[in-house]
């Protein structure tokens, strides 16, 4: 029976941890560069209120296509 390669598993965990840390740093940098408006025009998921209303009206997640 083959032995478990613990070094491989450890390396995969380290890579995943590093990826999450980079993603967090990227999100933090974006938030710093693009501050939210003070009037609270954005919805819960970070979209503008106008964009959220347009999506609700069409009933799907895709942006509305001009006709």
PDB file of N, CA, C and O in Angstrom:
ATOM      1  N   UNK A   1       0.842  -1.177   0.000  1.00  0.00           N
ATOM      2  CA  UNK A   1       0.000   0.000   0.000  1.00  0.00           C
ATOM      3  C   UNK A   1       0.891   1.245   0.000  1.00  0.00           C
ATOM      4  O   UNK A   1       1.919   1.285   0.675  1.00  0.00           O
ATOM      5  N   UNK A   2       0.483   2.254  -0.762  1.00  0.00           N
ATOM      6  CA  UNK A   2       1.276   3.471  -0.891  1.00  0.00           C
ATOM      7  C   UNK A   2       1.148   4.352   0.344  1.00  0.00           C
ATOM      8  O   UNK A   2       0.099   4.411   0.986  1.00  0.00           O
ATOM      9  N   UNK A   3       2.237   5.030   0.656  1.00  0.00           N
ATOM     10  CA  UNK A   3       2.232   5.949   1.793  1.00  0.00           C
ATOM     11  C   UNK A   3       1.598   7.277   1.381  1.00  0.00           C
ATOM     12  O   UNK A   3       1.662   7.682   0.221  1.00  0.00           O
ATOM     13  N   UNK A   4       0.995   7.930   2.344  1.00  0.00           N
ATOM     14  CA  UNK A   4       0.442   9.250   2.101  1.00  0.00           C
ATOM     15  C   UNK A   4       1.579  10.260   2.020  1.00  0.00           C
ATOM     16  O   UNK A   4       2.495  10.245   2.843  1.00  0.00           O
ATOM     17  N   UNK A   5       1.513  11.127   1.032  1.00  0.00           N
ATOM     18  CA  UNK A   5       2.536  12.142   0.837  1.00  0.00           C
ATOM     19  C   UNK A   5       2.118  13.395   1.608  1.00  0.00           C
ATOM     20  O   UNK A   5       1.438  14.269   1.069  1.00  0.00           O
ATOM     21  N   UNK A   6       2.528  13.470   2.858  1.00  0.00           N
ATOM     22  CA  UNK A   6       2.138  14.582   3.704  1.00  0.00           C
ATOM     23  C   UNK A   6       2.756  15.902   3.254  1.00  0.00           C
ATOM     24  O   UNK A   6       2.170  16.964   3.459  1.00  0.00           O
ATOM     25  N   UNK A   7       3.925  15.839   2.647  1.00  0.00           N
ATOM     26  CA  UNK A   7       4.546  17.069   2.163  1.00  0.00           C
ATOM     27  C   UNK A   7       3.711  17.692   1.050  1.00  0.00           C
ATOM     28  O   UNK A   7       3.581  18.914   0.978  1.00  0.00           O
ATOM     29  N   UNK A   8       3.145  16.856   0.182  1.00  0.00           N
ATOM     30  CA  UNK A   8       2.293  17.359  -0.893  1.00  0.00           C
ATOM     31  C   UNK A   8       1.055  18.027  -0.302  1.00  0.00           C
ATOM     32  O   UNK A   8       0.677  19.122  -0.717  1.00  0.00           O
ATOM     33  N   UNK A   9       0.427  17.369   0.664  1.00  0.00           N
ATOM     34  CA  UNK A   9      -0.773  17.921   1.290  1.00  0.00           C
ATOM     35  C   UNK A   9      -0.461  19.240   1.992  1.00  0.00           C
ATOM     36  O   UNK A   9      -1.239  20.190   1.909  1.00  0.00           O
ATOM     37  N   UNK A  10       0.669  19.297   2.678  1.00  0.00           N
ATOM     38  CA  UNK A  10       1.068  20.515   3.372  1.00  0.00           C
ATOM     39  C   UNK A  10       1.304  21.640   2.370  1.00  0.00           C
ATOM     40  O   UNK A  10       0.894  22.778   2.600  1.00  0.00           O
ATOM     41  N   UNK A  11       1.958  21.324   1.270  1.00  0.00           N
ATOM     42  CA  UNK A  11       2.229  22.334   0.241  1.00  0.00           C
ATOM     43  C   UNK A  11       0.931  22.860  -0.353  1.00  0.00           C
ATOM     44  O   UNK A  11       0.811  24.060  -0.601  1.00  0.00           O
ATOM     45  N   UNK A  12      -0.041  21.988  -0.586  1.00  0.00           N
ATOM     46  CA  UNK A  12      -1.330  22.414  -1.128  1.00  0.00           C
ATOM     47  C   UNK A  12      -2.046  23.350  -0.152  1.00  0.00           C
ATOM     48  O   UNK A  12      -2.645  24.341  -0.569  1.00  0.00           O
ATOM     49  N   UNK A  13      -1.986  23.042   1.129  1.00  0.00           N
ATOM     50  CA  UNK A  13      -2.603  23.903   2.148  1.00  0.00           C
ATOM     51  C   UNK A  13      -1.913  25.266   2.174  1.00  0.00           C
ATOM     52  O   UNK A  13      -2.570  26.301   2.278  1.00  0.00           O
ATOM     53  N   UNK A  14      -0.578  25.255   2.078  1.00  0.00           N
ATOM     54  CA  UNK A  14       0.169  26.508   2.082  1.00  0.00           C
ATOM     55  C   UNK A  14      -0.185  27.359   0.865  1.00  0.00           C
ATOM     56  O   UNK A  14      -0.346  28.575   0.977  1.00  0.00           O
ATOM     57  N   UNK A  15      -0.304  26.714  -0.302  1.00  0.00           N
ATOM     58  CA  UNK A  15      -0.664  27.445  -1.515  1.00  0.00           C
ATOM     59  C   UNK A  15      -2.065  28.042  -1.406  1.00  0.00           C
ATOM     60  O   UNK A  15      -2.290  29.178  -1.822  1.00  0.00           O
ATOM     61  N   UNK A  16      -3.001  27.284  -0.852  1.00  0.00           N
ATOM     62  CA  UNK A  16      -4.365  27.771  -0.673  1.00  0.00           C
ATOM     63  C   UNK A  16      -4.391  28.953   0.292  1.00  0.00           C
ATOM     64  O   UNK A  16      -5.100  29.932   0.062  1.00  0.00           O
ATOM     65  N   UNK A  17      -3.623  28.859   1.363  1.00  0.00           N
ATOM     66  CA  UNK A  17      -3.551  29.932   2.350  1.00  0.00           C
ATOM     67  C   UNK A  17      -2.969  31.194   1.717  1.00  0.00           C
ATOM     68  O   UNK A  17      -3.454  32.300   1.959  1.00  0.00           O
ATOM     69  N   UNK A  18      -1.922  31.019   0.902  1.00  0.00           N
ATOM     70  CA  UNK A  18      -1.294  32.144   0.225  1.00  0.00           C
ATOM     71  C   UNK A  18      -2.261  32.788  -0.767  1.00  0.00           C
ATOM     72  O   UNK A  18      -2.322  34.013  -0.873  1.00  0.00           O
ATOM     73  N   UNK A  19      -3.007  31.970  -1.482  1.00  0.00           N
ATOM     74  CA  UNK A  19      -3.983  32.466  -2.450  1.00  0.00           C
ATOM     75  C   UNK A  19      -5.068  33.290  -1.748  1.00  0.00           C
ATOM     76  O   UNK A  19      -5.455  34.352  -2.236  1.00  0.00           O
ATOM     77  N   UNK A  20      -5.554  32.802  -0.611  1.00  0.00           N
ATOM     78  CA  UNK A  20      -6.571  33.529   0.143  1.00  0.00           C
ATOM     79  C   UNK A  20      -6.024  34.858   0.656  1.00  0.00           C
ATOM     80  O   UNK A  20      -6.720  35.873   0.624  1.00  0.00           O
ATOM     81  N   UNK A  21      -4.781  34.852   1.129  1.00  0.00           N
ATOM     82  CA  UNK A  21      -4.169  36.078   1.634  1.00  0.00           C
ATOM     83  C   UNK A  21      -4.010  37.106   0.514  1.00  0.00           C
ATOM     84  O   UNK A  21      -4.254  38.293   0.730  1.00  0.00           O
ATOM     85  N   UNK A  22      -3.607  36.668  -0.672  1.00  0.00           N
ATOM     86  CA  UNK A  22      -3.466  37.576  -1.811  1.00  0.00           C
ATOM     87  C   UNK A  22      -4.824  38.140  -2.223  1.00  0.00           C
ATOM     88  O   UNK A  22      -4.935  39.325  -2.535  1.00  0.00           O
ATOM     89  N   UNK A  23      -5.853  37.296  -2.226  1.00  0.00           N
ATOM     90  CA  UNK A  23      -7.196  37.736  -2.575  1.00  0.00           C
ATOM     91  C   UNK A  23      -7.695  38.781  -1.574  1.00  0.00           C
ATOM     92  O   UNK A  23      -8.296  39.782  -1.962  1.00  0.00           O
ATOM     93  N   UNK A  24      -7.444  38.542  -0.302  1.00  0.00           N
ATOM     94  CA  UNK A  24      -7.849  39.481   0.746  1.00  0.00           C
ATOM     95  C   UNK A  24      -7.126  40.813   0.569  1.00  0.00           C
ATOM     96  O   UNK A  24      -7.738  41.874   0.694  1.00  0.00           O
ATOM     97  N   UNK A  25      -5.839  40.763   0.281  1.00  0.00           N
ATOM     98  CA  UNK A  25      -5.058  41.979   0.078  1.00  0.00           C
ATOM     99  C   UNK A  25      -5.566  42.739  -1.147  1.00  0.00           C
ATOM    100  O   UNK A  25      -5.638  43.968  -1.135  1.00  0.00           O
ATOM    101  N   UNK A  26      -5.917  42.006  -2.201  1.00  0.00           N
ATOM    102  CA  UNK A  26      -6.437  42.643  -3.420  1.00  0.00           C
ATOM    103  C   UNK A  26      -7.764  43.340  -3.134  1.00  0.00           C
ATOM    104  O   UNK A  26      -7.972  44.476  -3.560  1.00  0.00           O
ATOM    105  N   UNK A  27      -8.673  42.660  -2.407  1.00  0.00           N
ATOM    106  CA  UNK A  27      -9.963  43.259  -2.063  1.00  0.00           C
ATOM    107  C   UNK A  27      -9.777  44.499  -1.179  1.00  0.00           C
ATOM    108  O   UNK A  27     -10.482  45.497  -1.333  1.00  0.00           O
ATOM    109  N   UNK A  28      -8.823  44.417  -0.259  1.00  0.00           N
ATOM    110  CA  UNK A  28      -8.552  45.534   0.635  1.00  0.00           C
ATOM    111  C   UNK A  28      -8.038  46.732  -0.167  1.00  0.00           C
ATOM    112  O   UNK A  28      -8.436  47.869   0.086  1.00  0.00           O
ATOM    113  N   UNK A  29      -7.160  46.477  -1.124  1.00  0.00           N
ATOM    114  CA  UNK A  29      -6.609  47.536  -1.957  1.00  0.00           C
ATOM    115  C   UNK A  29      -7.704  48.158  -2.820  1.00  0.00           C
ATOM    116  O   UNK A  29      -7.750  49.379  -2.970  1.00  0.00           O
ATOM    117  N   UNK A  30      -8.593  47.329  -3.391  1.00  0.00           N
ATOM    118  CA  UNK A  30      -9.695  47.851  -4.191  1.00  0.00           C
ATOM    119  C   UNK A  30     -10.610  48.730  -3.344  1.00  0.00           C
ATOM    120  O   UNK A  30     -11.038  49.793  -3.793  1.00  0.00           O
ATOM    121  N   UNK A  31     -10.909  48.296  -2.136  1.00  0.00           N
ATOM    122  CA  UNK A  31     -11.772  49.067  -1.248  1.00  0.00           C
ATOM    123  C   UNK A  31     -11.123  50.403  -0.903  1.00  0.00           C
ATOM    124  O   UNK A  31     -11.805  51.419  -0.770  1.00  0.00           O
ATOM    125  N   UNK A  32      -9.809  50.391  -0.760  1.00  0.00           N
ATOM    126  CA  UNK A  32      -9.099  51.619  -0.437  1.00  0.00           C
ATOM    127  C   UNK A  32      -9.106  52.568  -1.635  1.00  0.00           C
ATOM    128  O   UNK A  32      -9.258  53.777  -1.463  1.00  0.00           O
ATOM    129  N   UNK A  33      -8.943  52.036  -2.840  1.00  0.00           N
ATOM    130  CA  UNK A  33      -8.906  52.857  -4.047  1.00  0.00           C
ATOM    131  C   UNK A  33     -10.288  53.300  -4.504  1.00  0.00           C
ATOM    132  O   UNK A  33     -10.416  54.334  -5.160  1.00  0.00           O
ATOM    133  N   UNK A  34     -11.329  52.535  -4.170  1.00  0.00           N
ATOM    134  CA  UNK A  34     -12.698  52.846  -4.580  1.00  0.00           C
ATOM    135  C   UNK A  34     -13.603  52.943  -3.356  1.00  0.00           C
ATOM    136  O   UNK A  34     -14.386  52.030  -3.096  1.00  0.00           O
ATOM    137  N   UNK A  35     -13.506  54.029  -2.607  1.00  0.00           N
ATOM    138  CA  UNK A  35     -14.327  54.131  -1.397  1.00  0.00           C
ATOM    139  C   UNK A  35     -15.805  54.215  -1.755  1.00  0.00           C
ATOM    140  O   UNK A  35     -16.173  54.704  -2.823  1.00  0.00           O
ATOM    141  N   UNK A  36     -16.649  53.727  -0.841  1.00  0.00           N
ATOM    142  CA  UNK A  36     -18.100  53.762  -1.044  1.00  0.00           C
ATOM    143  C   UNK A  36     -18.588  55.198  -0.907  1.00  0.00           C
ATOM    144  O   UNK A  36     -18.025  55.970  -0.130  1.00  0.00           O
ATOM    145  N   UNK A  37     -19.639  55.569  -1.657  1.00  0.00           N
ATOM    146  CA  UNK A  37     -20.191  56.918  -1.507  1.00  0.00           C
ATOM    147  C   UNK A  37     -20.835  57.093  -0.134  1.00  0.00           C
ATOM    148  O   UNK A  37     -21.370  56.139   0.430  1.00  0.00           O
ATOM    149  N   UNK A  38     -20.782  58.287   0.390  1.00  0.00           N
ATOM    150  CA  UNK A  38     -21.294  58.569   1.726  1.00  0.00           C
ATOM    151  C   UNK A  38     -22.814  58.541   1.782  1.00  0.00           C
ATOM    152  O   UNK A  38     -23.381  58.373   2.861  1.00  0.00           O
ATOM    153  N   UNK A  39     -23.503  58.706   0.623  1.00  0.00           N
ATOM    154  CA  UNK A  39     -24.966  58.762   0.638  1.00  0.00           C
ATOM    155  C   UNK A  39     -25.612  57.382   0.689  1.00  0.00           C
ATOM    156  O   UNK A  39     -26.835  57.297   0.797  1.00  0.00           O
ATOM    157  N   UNK A  40     -24.850  56.312   0.616  1.00  0.00           N
ATOM    158  CA  UNK A  40     -25.388  54.959   0.735  1.00  0.00           C
ATOM    159  C   UNK A  40     -26.142  54.508  -0.499  1.00  0.00           C
ATOM    160  O   UNK A  40     -27.132  53.786  -0.378  1.00  0.00           O
ATOM    161  N   UNK A  41     -25.706  54.909  -1.680  1.00  0.00           N
ATOM    162  CA  UNK A  41     -26.399  54.565  -2.918  1.00  0.00           C
ATOM    163  C   UNK A  41     -26.175  53.120  -3.324  1.00  0.00           C
ATOM    164  O   UNK A  41     -26.868  52.623  -4.212  1.00  0.00           O
ATOM    165  N   UNK A  42     -25.236  52.438  -2.708  1.00  0.00           N
ATOM    166  CA  UNK A  42     -24.964  51.057  -3.077  1.00  0.00           C
ATOM    167  C   UNK A  42     -25.846  50.100  -2.299  1.00  0.00           C
ATOM    168  O   UNK A  42     -26.241  50.377  -1.167  1.00  0.00           O
ATOM    169  N   UNK A  43     -26.152  48.958  -2.930  1.00  0.00           N
ATOM    170  CA  UNK A  43     -26.949  47.931  -2.285  1.00  0.00           C
ATOM    171  C   UNK A  43     -26.096  47.070  -1.376  1.00  0.00           C
ATOM    172  O   UNK A  43     -24.922  47.361  -1.152  1.00  0.00           O
ATOM    173  N   UNK A  44     -26.694  46.001  -0.851  1.00  0.00           N
ATOM    174  CA  UNK A  44     -25.992  45.125   0.079  1.00  0.00           C
ATOM    175  C   UNK A  44     -24.795  44.430  -0.559  1.00  0.00           C
ATOM    176  O   UNK A  44     -23.761  44.252   0.084  1.00  0.00           O
ATOM    177  N   UNK A  45     -24.936  44.038  -1.825  1.00  0.00           N
ATOM    178  CA  UNK A  45     -23.880  43.283  -2.478  1.00  0.00           C
ATOM    179  C   UNK A  45     -22.892  44.169  -3.222  1.00  0.00           C
ATOM    180  O   UNK A  45     -22.122  43.673  -4.044  1.00  0.00           O
ATOM    181  N   UNK A  46     -22.898  45.476  -2.949  1.00  0.00           N
ATOM    182  CA  UNK A  46     -21.908  46.366  -3.522  1.00  0.00           C
ATOM    183  C   UNK A  46     -22.274  46.919  -4.874  1.00  0.00           C
ATOM    184  O   UNK A  46     -21.455  47.594  -5.498  1.00  0.00           O
ATOM    185  N   UNK A  47     -23.484  46.657  -5.354  1.00  0.00           N
ATOM    186  CA  UNK A  47     -23.902  47.182  -6.641  1.00  0.00           C
ATOM    187  C   UNK A  47     -24.594  48.511  -6.425  1.00  0.00           C
ATOM    188  O   UNK A  47     -25.134  48.778  -5.351  1.00  0.00           O
ATOM    189  N   UNK A  48     -24.575  49.344  -7.457  1.00  0.00           N
ATOM    190  CA  UNK A  48     -25.323  50.588  -7.383  1.00  0.00           C
ATOM    191  C   UNK A  48     -26.806  50.279  -7.355  1.00  0.00           C
ATOM    192  O   UNK A  48     -27.242  49.252  -7.876  1.00  0.00           O
ATOM    193  N   UNK A  49     -27.578  51.158  -6.753  1.00  0.00           N
ATOM    194  CA  UNK A  49     -29.014  50.937  -6.617  1.00  0.00           C
ATOM    195  C   UNK A  49     -29.676  50.835  -7.991  1.00  0.00           C
ATOM    196  O   UNK A  49     -30.590  50.029  -8.169  1.00  0.00           O
ATOM    197  N   UNK A  50     -29.229  51.644  -8.975  1.00  0.00           N
ATOM    198  CA  UNK A  50     -29.827  51.594 -10.312  1.00  0.00           C
ATOM    199  C   UNK A  50     -29.577  50.250 -10.981  1.00  0.00           C
ATOM    200  O   UNK A  50     -30.472  49.713 -11.635  1.00  0.00           O
ATOM    201  N   UNK A  51     -28.380  49.699 -10.831  1.00  0.00           N
ATOM    202  CA  UNK A  51     -28.065  48.400 -11.416  1.00  0.00           C
ATOM    203  C   UNK A  51     -28.896  47.294 -10.784  1.00  0.00           C
ATOM    204  O   UNK A  51     -29.366  46.398 -11.485  1.00  0.00           O
ATOM    205  N   UNK A  52     -29.084  47.344  -9.476  1.00  0.00           N
ATOM    206  CA  UNK A  52     -29.855  46.326  -8.780  1.00  0.00           C
ATOM    207  C   UNK A  52     -31.317  46.361  -9.228  1.00  0.00           C
ATOM    208  O   UNK A  52     -31.936  45.310  -9.398  1.00  0.00           O
ATOM    209  N   UNK A  53     -31.877  47.568  -9.420  1.00  0.00           N
ATOM    210  CA  UNK A  53     -33.263  47.688  -9.874  1.00  0.00           C
ATOM    211  C   UNK A  53     -33.418  47.129 -11.282  1.00  0.00           C
ATOM    212  O   UNK A  53     -34.424  46.484 -11.576  1.00  0.00           O
ATOM    213  N   UNK A  54     -32.452  47.359 -12.154  1.00  0.00           N
ATOM    214  CA  UNK A  54     -32.516  46.868 -13.520  1.00  0.00           C
ATOM    215  C   UNK A  54     -32.491  45.345 -13.544  1.00  0.00           C
ATOM    216  O   UNK A  54     -33.211  44.729 -14.330  1.00  0.00           O
ATOM    217  N   UNK A  55     -31.673  44.730 -12.695  1.00  0.00           N
ATOM    218  CA  UNK A  55     -31.608  43.271 -12.651  1.00  0.00           C
ATOM    219  C   UNK A  55     -32.901  42.679 -12.119  1.00  0.00           C
ATOM    220  O   UNK A  55     -33.368  41.658 -12.622  1.00  0.00           O
ATOM    221  N   UNK A  56     -33.480  43.306 -11.113  1.00  0.00           N
ATOM    222  CA  UNK A  56     -34.729  42.799 -10.565  1.00  0.00           C
ATOM    223  C   UNK A  56     -35.835  42.871 -11.597  1.00  0.00           C
ATOM    224  O   UNK A  56     -36.683  41.981 -11.653  1.00  0.00           O
ATOM    225  N   UNK A  57     -35.845  43.913 -12.416  1.00  0.00           N
ATOM    226  CA  UNK A  57     -36.890  44.083 -13.413  1.00  0.00           C
ATOM    227  C   UNK A  57     -36.809  43.005 -14.491  1.00  0.00           C
ATOM    228  O   UNK A  57     -37.844  42.545 -14.972  1.00  0.00           O
ATOM    229  N   UNK A  58     -35.605  42.593 -14.878  1.00  0.00           N
ATOM    230  CA  UNK A  58     -35.468  41.595 -15.924  1.00  0.00           C
ATOM    231  C   UNK A  58     -35.622  40.185 -15.385  1.00  0.00           C
ATOM    232  O   UNK A  58     -35.982  39.276 -16.134  1.00  0.00           O
ATOM    233  N   UNK A  59     -35.356  39.984 -14.106  1.00  0.00           N
ATOM    234  CA  UNK A  59     -35.532  38.684 -13.494  1.00  0.00           C
ATOM    235  C   UNK A  59     -34.358  37.742 -13.680  1.00  0.00           C
ATOM    236  O   UNK A  59     -34.462  36.564 -13.337  1.00  0.00           O
ATOM    237  N   UNK A  60     -33.230  38.228 -14.219  1.00  0.00           N
ATOM    238  CA  UNK A  60     -32.047  37.368 -14.357  1.00  0.00           C
ATOM    239  C   UNK A  60     -30.805  38.162 -13.977  1.00  0.00           C
ATOM    240  O   UNK A  60     -30.859  39.377 -13.789  1.00  0.00           O
ATOM    241  N   UNK A  61     -29.699  37.464 -13.868  1.00  0.00           N
ATOM    242  CA  UNK A  61     -28.464  38.109 -13.437  1.00  0.00           C
ATOM    243  C   UNK A  61     -27.715  38.783 -14.573  1.00  0.00           C
ATOM    244  O   UNK A  61     -26.796  39.563 -14.321  1.00  0.00           O
ATOM    245  N   UNK A  62     -28.083  38.504 -15.814  1.00  0.00           N
ATOM    246  CA  UNK A  62     -27.381  39.077 -16.951  1.00  0.00           C
ATOM    247  C   UNK A  62     -27.821  40.525 -17.145  1.00  0.00           C
ATOM    248  O   UNK A  62     -28.986  40.849 -16.911  1.00  0.00           O
ATOM    249  N   UNK A  63     -26.913  41.399 -17.568  1.00  0.00           N
ATOM    250  CA  UNK A  63     -27.291  42.783 -17.813  1.00  0.00           C
ATOM    251  C   UNK A  63     -28.284  42.867 -18.982  1.00  0.00           C
ATOM    252  O   UNK A  63     -28.248  42.039 -19.892  1.00  0.00           O
ATOM    253  N   UNK A  64     -29.155  43.855 -18.951  1.00  0.00           N
ATOM    254  CA  UNK A  64     -30.161  44.015 -19.992  1.00  0.00           C
ATOM    255  C   UNK A  64     -29.482  44.384 -21.305  1.00  0.00           C
ATOM    256  O   UNK A  64     -28.566  45.207 -21.324  1.00  0.00           O
ATOM    257  N   UNK A  65     -29.923  43.784 -22.391  1.00  0.00           N
ATOM    258  CA  UNK A  65     -29.377  44.057 -23.708  1.00  0.00           C
ATOM    259  C   UNK A  65     -30.252  45.087 -24.424  1.00  0.00           C
ATOM    260  O   UNK A  65     -31.475  44.954 -24.412  1.00  0.00           O
ATOM    261  N   UNK A  66     -29.661  46.111 -25.048  1.00  0.00           N
ATOM    262  CA  UNK A  66     -30.468  47.092 -25.800  1.00  0.00           C
ATOM    263  C   UNK A  66     -31.080  46.431 -27.018  1.00  0.00           C
ATOM    264  O   UNK A  66     -30.484  45.547 -27.633  1.00  0.00           O
ATOM    265  N   UNK A  67     -32.289  46.877 -27.355  1.00  0.00           N
ATOM    266  CA  UNK A  67     -32.986  46.259 -28.496  1.00  0.00           C
ATOM    267  C   UNK A  67     -33.086  47.177 -29.660  1.00  0.00           C
ATOM    268  O   UNK A  67     -33.643  46.805 -30.693  1.00  0.00           O
TER     269      UNK A  67
END
